[in-house]
């Protein structure tokens, strides 16, 4: 033990103790807050580090809060935009329906027995030469096969296929369509039937007209009403020219439909009218090249 007090280690420890004691004495002697200042000096770096950590934490939480608020605001705005977009779509649908029904009432005033189903074109077959199309209403809306299809401008064709929610339409440009018509000026009768050579020009033909007739270019052609498919006096088109078919020794007229078939977007399907389904077999006495008379049936 005595050796320790005489050792160099003891001397070093004693010297350090004296130095520290002197510092403490000096601090207490010349500063009222000496101990506090010493401790502050020792702890100052740690306080700075702690403050920096706190500031970063506050900044981080603030940014997270701000980010959350922005995300919430963006979501709210997106919902409002979605709602406004739906309102715009509903507005245009309503506007379109109102426009359709305005045309419906114009037709209704002239043909008060007519009942319609409005429909829109939803598909066209690119390989269809006669501009046939599909509409978005079917049997659930009361549509049946052979119902007439019209627009405010005139007859378009008829329904030839129906399922629950859609229907297919053949147009007046097709040879499959046969419509009894009357020249509104001359009162000469005939049958509208399409022709492949005329279809791409939006033209059709009025066939089976009398050899002696008073048809002139510019005359209007309307449905005769003598069939169970098309009501009477629906506009169809106007006469472009009167022609003669030497192969069949018969007259025919080129007719331009009032409706541009390839541009049709909205239609009315005639689901009911007075005399619907009661097909009348009307006879048209036509002079044939041989001079004999022939009865022709049409619908």
TAVEN-V273300 format. One line per field, one symbol per residue. ss: DSSP state (2 for helix, 1 for strand, 0 for the rest). Layout:
ss = ???
//
This chain:
ss = 02222002222222222222222222222200022222222222222222222222222222222222222222222222222222222222222222222222222222000011111111110000000011100022200000011110011111111100001111100000001111100000111110022220001111111000000000011110000000000011111111111000011111111000222001111111000000000000011000001100000
//
